[in-house]
Amino acid sequence: MAAVIAVVAVVAFAGGGSGSNSSNSSKTVGKPKGTGKKSGSSKDSAGESGKVRNSTPQPDWEPHTGPVPILEYHVLGAPEGKVPYPELYVSRPDFRHQLEWLDGHGYQAVTLEQVEEAWFENGTLPKKPVVLSFDDGYRPQFTFALPQLRKHGWAGVLNLKAEGSDLYESNVKAMINAGWELAAHTIHHLDLTELDSEGLSEEVAGSREILRREYGVPVKNFCYPAGQFNSTVIAAVEAAGYVGATTEIPGYATSKSPYELARFEILGDSGVSGLEGDLASGP
């Protein structure tokens, strides 16, 4: 049976860590049902399966140690009725046009793991790499983003809450099987800067343990909920064994700050022009 999205209000986080984005202190726009359900197909929502082209390095890729843009998406589709944080909804036509613009201007999407392999392990990347990241685990990330990226031969990064996601276990596995990277986004999407040491460890290290156990993948990267972090949170992320962590600091991600990786947040009013403006702003 298909998962039903239950959209409810979410209390905004109080305060902000270094690098936080105060304009949108909470990024959970609904309260989904949870992962671990067995229902659903092993194929993606386009009826296809198998790895996409860019899930493995291509012959024309080259060494790359410079900055890379990371885009941040949440819900794909129009909000129905009154919803919290409607600005986080990107229309499906806009999303398609953004992918077409990227492809038409020579960009190719890769995973964050592939970027880190190029930065730190002599790996290779396309000439104009970009990372497409999707936070929280909303249903359209499987039903719409996955097949749209597949058309371009691209994989994305799913920043998944270990509990409270719209996605079935089979959905997440289909995304992984297509070449997507699975990254941790805590267990309960809390403001990590407000937790004690025990709670912080549970959310940071515990979420990695859950995802690794459930999906059998390394889970090398972390995404700070709502971009909230400080030096204590960074230390916990590093201690948990993550290679890097993404923020909501606008800009290009660089190898110099692996636990403070910048991202461009794509909003409902961004369109193609907003995306183009973000990418033109750096590095």
PATIBA-362702 format. One line per 3 residues: for each residue x, y, z of N, C-alpha, C. Coordinates in steps of 0.05 Angstrom, whole numbers, plus 5000, padded with zeros to 4 digits. Layout:
X/Y/Z/X/Y/Z/X/Y/Z | ...
This chain:
5017/4976/5000/5000/5000/5000/5018/5024/5000 | 5011/5044/4984/5028/5068/4982/5028/5083/5008 | 5051/5096/5014/5052/5112/5038/5035/5137/5034
5022/5146/5055/5006/5170/5054/5021/5192/5069 | 5024/5215/5056/5039/5237/5068/5020/5252/5087 | 5028/5254/5111/5012/5269/5130/5027/5295/5136
5016/5317/5128/5030/5343/5131/5019/5356/5156 | 5037/5362/5174/5030/5376/5199/5050/5397/5205 | 5043/5415/5222/5061/5437/5230/5084/5426/5246
5107/5438/5244/5131/5430/5258/5141/5454/5274 | 5149/5450/5298/5159/5472/5314/5187/5480/5305 | 5191/5505/5300/5217/5515/5290/5238/5512/5312
5263/5507/5303/5285/5505/5322/5290/5532/5335 | 5299/5532/5359/5307/5557/5372/5337/5560/5370 | 5346/5584/5366/5375/5590/5364/5387/5580/5339
5413/5583/5336/5427/5574/5312/5456/5569/5317 | 5467/5549/5305/5495/5543/5308/5511/5558/5287 | 5537/5556/5289/5554/5570/5269/5547/5558/5242
5544/5576/5223/5537/5567/5196/5508/5562/5192 | 5491/5567/5211/5462/5562/5208/5449/5583/5191 | 5427/5575/5179/5411/5593/5162/5387/5602/5177
5388/5627/5188/5366/5636/5205/5340/5642/5191 | 5341/5644/5164/5317/5651/5149/5297/5628/5149 | 5307/5603/5153/5289/5580/5154/5301/5561/5175
5293/5566/5200/5306/5551/5221/5297/5522/5223 | 5274/5515/5212/5266/5487/5211/5260/5479/5182 | 5270/5455/5174/5267/5446/5147/5250/5421/5144
5236/5413/5165/5217/5391/5163/5190/5403/5157 | 5179/5399/5133/5154/5411/5126/5130/5394/5132 | 5134/5370/5140/5112/5352/5147/5122/5331/5166
5105/5314/5175/5112/5292/5193/5106/5265/5180 | 5125/5254/5165/5120/5229/5150/5117/5205/5169 | 5113/5182/5156/5104/5158/5171/5126/5141/5183
5150/5140/5170/5171/5123/5180/5181/5104/5160 | 5206/5095/5163/5218/5077/5145/5215/5048/5155 | 5225/5029/5140/5225/5002/5148/5202/4985/5138
5182/4997/5124/5160/4982/5113/5170/4965/5090 | 5159/4942/5087/5168/4923/5066/5154/4926/5040 | 5132/4941/5039/5115/4943/5015/5130/4959/4994
5123/4953/4968/5133/4969/4946/5151/4952/4928 | 5156/4963/4904/5172/4949/4884/5201/4953/4888 | 5217/4934/4878/5246/4937/4879/5256/4955/4856
5238/4960/4837/5245/4978/4815/5238/5007/4823 | 5250/5026/4808/5244/5054/4815/5217/5062/4803 | 5208/5086/4808/5181/5094/4801/5177/5097/4771
5199/5096/4756/5196/5096/4727/5195/5068/4716 | 5194/5048/4734/5193/5020/4726/5219/5009/4717 | 5241/5023/4724/5268/5015/4716/5284/5007/4740
5306/4993/4735/5324/4985/4756/5352/4986/4744 | 5372/4983/4762/5400/4983/4752/5413/5010/4757 | 5439/5010/4757/5455/5034/4762/5452/5054/4740
5452/5079/4747/5453/5101/4727/5482/5105/4718 | 5486/5118/4696/5512/5121/4684/5533/5133/4703 | 5526/5155/4716/5545/5169/4732/5550/5157/4760
5538/5134/4765/5543/5121/4790/5572/5110/4791 | 5585/5108/4768/5613/5100/4767/5628/5120/4750 | 5653/5125/4756/5669/5145/4741/5670/5137/4711
5668/5158/4694/5668/5154/4666/5695/5159/4654 | 5701/5148/4630/5728/5150/4618/5738/5179/4614 | 5719/5198/4610/5727/5225/4604/5729/5242/4630
5724/5230/4653/5727/5245/4678/5757/5250/4684 | 5762/5271/4699/5789/5279/4705/5793/5285/4734 | 5818/5286/4744/5822/5294/4772/5810/5321/4778
5800/5325/4801/5786/5350/4809/5789/5354/4839 | 5803/5375/4847/5806/5381/4875/5794/5408/4883 | 5781/5421/4864/5770/5447/4868/5742/5447/4880
5730/5470/4885/5703/5472/4896/5682/5459/4878 | 5660/5450/4891/5638/5437/4877/5612/5447/4888 | 5593/5455/4871/5567/5464/4882/5550/5440/4890
5536/5443/4913/5517/5424/4923/5490/5438/4924 | 5470/5426/4912/5443/5437/4913/5426/5423/4934 | 5409/5437/4947/5392/5426/4969/5363/5428/4961
5349/5405/4960/5321/5404/4955/5306/5391/4978 | 5280/5398/4980/5263/5385/4999/5239/5371/4985 | 5216/5384/4983/5192/5372/4971/5190/5380/4942
5184/5361/4925/5180/5367/4896/5150/5364/4890 | 5138/5387/4883/5109/5387/4878/5097/5411/4890 | 5071/5416/4884/5057/5439/4895/5046/5433/4922
5047/5451/4941/5035/5447/4968/5005/5445/4965 | 4993/5427/4980/4964/5423/4980/4952/5437/5005 | 4937/5458/5000/4926/5473/5023/4947/5489/5038
4941/5494/5063/4959/5509/5080/4980/5490/5093 | 5005/5494/5086/5026/5477/5097/5048/5494/5109 | 5062/5483/5129/5085/5498/5140/5107/5499/5119
5121/5522/5118/5144/5525/5101/5138/5519/5071 | 5118/5532/5060/5111/5527/5032/5133/5534/5013 | 5152/5552/5022/5174/5559/5004/5193/5536/4998
5191/5514/5013/5208/5491/5009/5198/5473/4987 | 5174/5479/4977/5162/5462/4955/5172/5473/4928 | 5186/5457/4913/5194/5464/4886/5176/5450/4866
5164/5465/4848/5145/5452/4829/5160/5432/4811 | 5145/5413/4802/5157/5392/4785/5166/5403/4758 | 5151/5421/4745/5162/5434/4721/5188/5449/4726
5189/5464/4748/5214/5478/4755/5237/5459/4759 | 5232/5437/4772/5254/5417/4777/5263/5406/4751 | 5245/5398/4733/5253/5388/4707/5269/5409/4691
5260/5433/4692/5274/5454/4677/5302/5459/4689 | 5305/5457/4715/5331/5461/4728/5350/5439/4720 | 5340/5414/4719/5357/5392/4710/5365/5396/4680
5346/5404/4664/5352/5409/4636/5372/5431/4632 | 5369/5452/4648/5389/5474/4647/5417/5465/4655 | 5418/5450/4676/5444/5439/4685/5457/5422/4663
5441/5404/4652/5451/5386/4631/5460/5402/4607 | 5443/5421/4599/5449/5437/4575/5473/5455/4578 | 5481/5461/4603/5504/5478/4608/5528/5462/4617
5528/5436/4612/5551/5420/4616/5555/5408/4643 | 5536/5413/4662/5538/5402/4688/5530/5373/4688 | 5543/5357/4706/5535/5329/4710/5534/5324/4740
5512/5312/4748/5509/5306/4777/5524/5281/4785 | 5537/5283/4808/5552/5261/4820/5544/5260/4850 | 5553/5240/4864/5547/5238/4892/5569/5253/4908
5563/5259/4933/5583/5272/4950/5606/5253/4955 | 5601/5227/4958/5622/5208/4961/5642/5209/4937 | 5632/5213/4913/5649/5215/4890/5666/5240/4891
5654/5262/4901/5669/5287/4904/5692/5283/4924 | 5686/5270/4946/5706/5266/4967/5728/5247/4957 | 5721/5228/4941/5741/5211/4929/5760/5226/4911
5749/5246/4896/5766/5263/4879/5783/5282/4896 | 5771/5292/4917/5786/5311/4935/5809/5297/4950 | 5803/5273/4961/5822/5262/4980/5834/5235/4972
5824/5223/4950/5834/5196/4943/5842/5194/4913 | 5848/5216/4901/5857/5216/4873/5835/5206/4853 | 5810/5209/4860/5789/5201/4843/5784/5221/4821
5765/5216/4804/5759/5234/4781/5730/5243/4781 | 5725/5266/4767/5699/5277/4765/5694/5288/4737 | 5669/5292/4729/5664/5306/4704/5675/5335/4705
5676/5347/4682/5687/5374/4680/5672/5394/4697 | 5646/5392/4698/5630/5411/4714/5612/5394/4732 | 5622/5385/4755/5606/5368/4773/5587/5385/4790
5565/5373/4797/5546/5385/4816/5534/5362/4832 | 5528/5367/4857/5515/5347/4874/5486/5356/4879 | 5468/5338/4875/5439/5343/4880/5431/5328/4905
5426/5343/4927/5419/5330/4953/5390/5335/4959 | 5378/5315/4972/5349/5316/4978/5346/5309/5008 | 5335/5328/5023/5334/5325/5052/5308/5311/5062
5310/5296/5083/5288/5285/5100/5275/5260/5090 | 5273/5255/5064/5261/5231/5054/5231/5234/5048 | 5225/5254/5032/5197/5258/5023/5191/5240/5000
5166/5232/4998/5157/5213/4978/5165/5221/4949 | 5161/5246/4941/5167/5253/4913/5197/5251/4906 | 5214/5249/4926/5242/5244/4920/5246/5217/4907
5229/5198/4914/5229/5172/4901/5212/5172/4876 | 5187/5182/4878/5169/5179/4856/5175/5198/4833 | 5189/5220/4838/5194/5240/4817/5223/5245/4812
5238/5251/4834/5267/5258/4830/5283/5235/4818 | 5278/5211/4829/5293/5188/4820/5290/5183/4790 | 5266/5181/4778/5264/5177/4749/5273/5201/4733
5270/5226/4744/5280/5249/4729/5310/5249/4727 | 5324/5243/4749/5353/5241/4748/5362/5218/4730 | 5347/5196/4731/5355/5173/4714/5355/5181/4685
5337/5198/4676/5337/5207/4648/5363/5219/4640 | 5377/5231/4659/5402/5245/4653/5426/5227/4659 | 5421/5203/4670/5443/5185/4678/5456/5193/4704
5441/5207/4721/5452/5219/4746/5441/5205/4771 | 5457/5207/4792/5449/5198/4818/5449/5222/4837 | 5433/5220/4858/5431/5241/4878/5441/5232/4905
5438/5249/4925/5444/5242/4952/5419/5245/4969 | 5411/5223/4982/5388/5223/4999/5397/5227/5028 | 5391/5251/5040/5397/5256/5068/5373/5247/5084
5374/5223/5095/5351/5210/5106/5350/5210/5136 | 5327/5218/5147/5323/5214/5176/5320/5184/5181 | 5332/5174/5202/5330/5146/5208/5302/5137/5216
5286/5156/5226/5258/5151/5233/5242/5174/5223 | 5217/5169/5215/5198/5190/5207/5201/5199/5179 | 5207/5181/5160/5209/5188/5132/5184/5178/5117
5178/5192/5095/5156/5183/5078/5162/5158/5062 | 5187/5151/5061/5196/5130/5042/5194/5102/5054 | 5185/5083/5038/5186/5055/5045/5216/5046/5044
5221/5025/5059/5248/5013/5057/5255/5005/5029 | 5235/4994/5014/5240/4986/4986/5246/5010/4968 | 5235/5034/4975/5240/5058/4959/5270/5066/4963
5278/5066/4987/5306/5074/4993/5326/5054/4980 | 5319/5029/4981/5337/5009/4968/5337/5012/4938 | 5315/5020/4926/5314/5025/4897/5332/5048/4890
5332/5069/4907/5349/5092/4902/5378/5085/4905 | 5385/5069/4925/5412/5060/4928/5421/5043/4905 | 5403/5025/4896/5409/5008/4874/5414/5023/4848
5402/5047/4846/5406/5063/4822/5432/5079/4823 | 5445/5078/4846/5471/5092/4849/5470/5116/4868 | 5447/5121/4880/5445/5143/4898/5461/5138/4924
5471/5160/4935/5485/5158/4961/5465/5162/4984 | 5468/5146/5005/5451/5150/5029/5468/5163/5050 | 5459/5186/5060/5472/5201/5081/5454/5204/5105
5465/5207/5128/5449/5209/5153/5440/5237/5158 | 5416/5240/5169/5404/5266/5175/5391/5264/5203 | 5405/5251/5221/5397/5245/5248/5374/5225/5249
5364/5220/5273/5341/5202/5277/5315/5218/5277 | 5314/5240/5292/5289/5254/5297/5289/5283/5286 | 5310/5291/5272/5311/5318/5261/5309/5340/5282
5326/5337/5303/5327/5356/5325/5349/5377/5320 | 5347/5399/5335/5368/5419/5335/5391/5407/5352 | 5412/5399/5339/5435/5386/5352/5449/5404/5372
5448/5430/5368/5462/5448/5386/5449/5450/5413 | 5425/5439/5416/5410/5441/5442/5411/5415/5457 | 5425/5395/5447/5425/5368/5460/5448/5365/5479
5445/5348/5499/5468/5341/5516/5485/5320/5502 | 5507/5313/5514/5526/5295/5500/5513/5268/5493 | 5497/5258/5511/5484/5232/5505/5464/5234/5482
5448/5255/5482/5429/5258/5461/5442/5264/5434 | 5464/5279/5435/5478/5285/5411/5490/5260/5399 | 5502/5243/5415/5513/5218/5405/5492/5200/5393
5468/5199/5406/5447/5183/5396/5438/5192/5369 | 5435/5218/5365/5425/5228/5339/5446/5226/5317 | 5471/5231/5324/5492/5232/5304/5503/5204/5298
5514/5190/5318/5525/5164/5314/5502/5143/5311 | 5481/5146/5326/5459/5127/5325/5445/5126/5298 | 5442/5149/5285/5429/5149/5259/5446/5135/5239
5472/5138/5241/5490/5123/5222/5488/5093/5226 | 5488/5085/5251/5486/5056/5257/5460/5044/5246 | 5438/5059/5250/5412/5049/5240/5412/5046/5210
5421/5066/5196/5421/5066/5166/5440/5045/5155 | 5463/5042/5168/5482/5022/5158/5471/4994/5162 | 5459/4990/5185/5447/4963/5191/5424/4957/5172
5407/4977/5167/5383/4972/5151/5388/4969/5122 | 5408/4985/5112/5412/4986/5083/5439/4975/5073 | 5457/4968/5091/5482/4955/5084/5500/4973/5067
5500/4999/5072/5518/5017/5057/5535/5033/5078 | 5557/5045/5069/5575/5057/5088/5564/5081/5104 | 5548/5098/5092/5537/5122/5104/5561/5140/5113
5574/5151/5093/5599/5166/5099/5594/5196/5106 | 5570/5206/5099/5565/5235/5103/5541/5240/5120 | 5541/5264/5131/5520/5273/5150/5509/5300/5140
5484/5305/5147/5471/5330/5140/5459/5342/5166 | 5468/5366/5173/5458/5379/5198/5428/5387/5194 | 5410/5378/5212/5382/5386/5209/5380/5417/5211
5366/5428/5191/5362/5457/5190/5388/5473/5190 | 5410/5460/5185/5436/5474/5184/5446/5482/5211 | 5436/5471/5232/5444/5479/5259/5468/5463/5269
5490/5476/5274/5513/5462/5285/5532/5482/5299 | 5550/5471/5314/5571/5487/5327/5595/5468/5330 | 5616/5477/5344/5641/5462/5346/5636/5435/5360
5618/5435/5380/5612/5410/5394/5599/5390/5375 | 5581/5399/5359/5567/5382/5340/5586/5371/5319 | 5604/5388/5309/5624/5379/5290/5641/5357/5301
5649/5361/5327/5666/5340/5339/5651/5314/5341 | 5625/5315/5347/5609/5290/5349/5607/5277/5322 | 5604/5293/5301/5602/5282/5273/5628/5269/5265
5650/5282/5271/5676/5270/5264/5681/5245/5280 | 5674/5245/5306/5678/5222/5323/5661/5198/5314 | 5639/5203/5302/5621/5181/5293/5631/5168/5267
5653/5179/5256/5665/5167/5232/5656/5177/5206 | 5641/5199/5205/5633/5211/5180/5657/5225/5166 | 5657/5224/5140/5678/5237/5124/5672/5267/5121
5647/5274/5119/5639/5302/5115/5611/5307/5124 | 5603/5333/5124/5577/5341/5132/5568/5366/5117 | 5543/5366/5109/5532/5389/5094/5516/5407/5112
5518/5433/5105/5505/5455/5120/5484/5468/5103 | 5475/5492/5112/5459/5509/5095/5473/5536/5091 | 5499/5536/5094/5514/5560/5087/5514/5562/5056
5506/5584/5045/5505/5586/5016/5533/5588/5004 | 5538/5574/4982/5564/5576/4969/5573/5549/4958 | 5597/5548/4948/5609/5524/4937/5622/5508/4960
5620/5482/4959/5633/5465/4979/5662/5462/4971 | 5680/5462/4991/5708/5459/4986/5720/5438/5005 | 5742/5427/4996/5756/5406/5012/5768/5417/5037
5771/5443/5040/5783/5455/5063/5765/5453/5088 | 5739/5450/5084/5720/5449/5106/5702/5425/5103 | 5712/5401/5106/5695/5377/5101/5671/5374/5119
5672/5387/5143/5649/5384/5161/5632/5410/5162 | 5637/5427/5143/5621/5452/5139/5617/5457/5110 | 5607/5436/5096/5604/5438/5067/5580/5455/5060
5585/5476/5044/5564/5495/5036/5544/5482/5016 | 5520/5492/5015/5500/5483/4996/5484/5507/4987 | 5474/5506/4962/5454/5525/4952/5426/5513/4956
5410/5526/4973/5383/5517/4977/5365/5526/4954 | 5352/5507/4942/5333/5513/4920/5305/5514/4931 | 5292/5537/4927/5266/5542/4938/5245/5544/4916
5220/5547/4924/5198/5547/4905/5200/5570/4885 | 5211/5592/4893/5213/5615/4875/5241/5618/4862 | 5258/5597/4865/5284/5599/4853/5283/5598/4823
5268/5579/4812/5267/5575/4783/5294/5570/4771 | 5296/5572/4745/5322/5568/4732/5340/5592/4737 | 5329/5616/4737/5345/5640/4741/5358/5641/4768
5344/5632/4789/5357/5631/4815/5379/5611/4816 | 5375/5588/4804/5396/5567/4803/5420/5578/4788 | 5415/5591/4765/5437/5602/4749/5452/5623/4765
5438/5640/4780/5450/5660/4796/5468/5648/4818 | 5458/5627/4831/5474/5614/4852/5500/5603/4840 | 5499/5589/4818/5523/5577/4807/5542/5598/4796
5531/5622/4788/5548/5643/4778/5562/5658/4800 | 5554/5653/4825/5564/5669/4848/5592/5659/4857 | 5601/5637/4847/5627/5626/4855/5636/5606/4836
5658/5592/4842/5674/5594/4867/5693/5618/4866
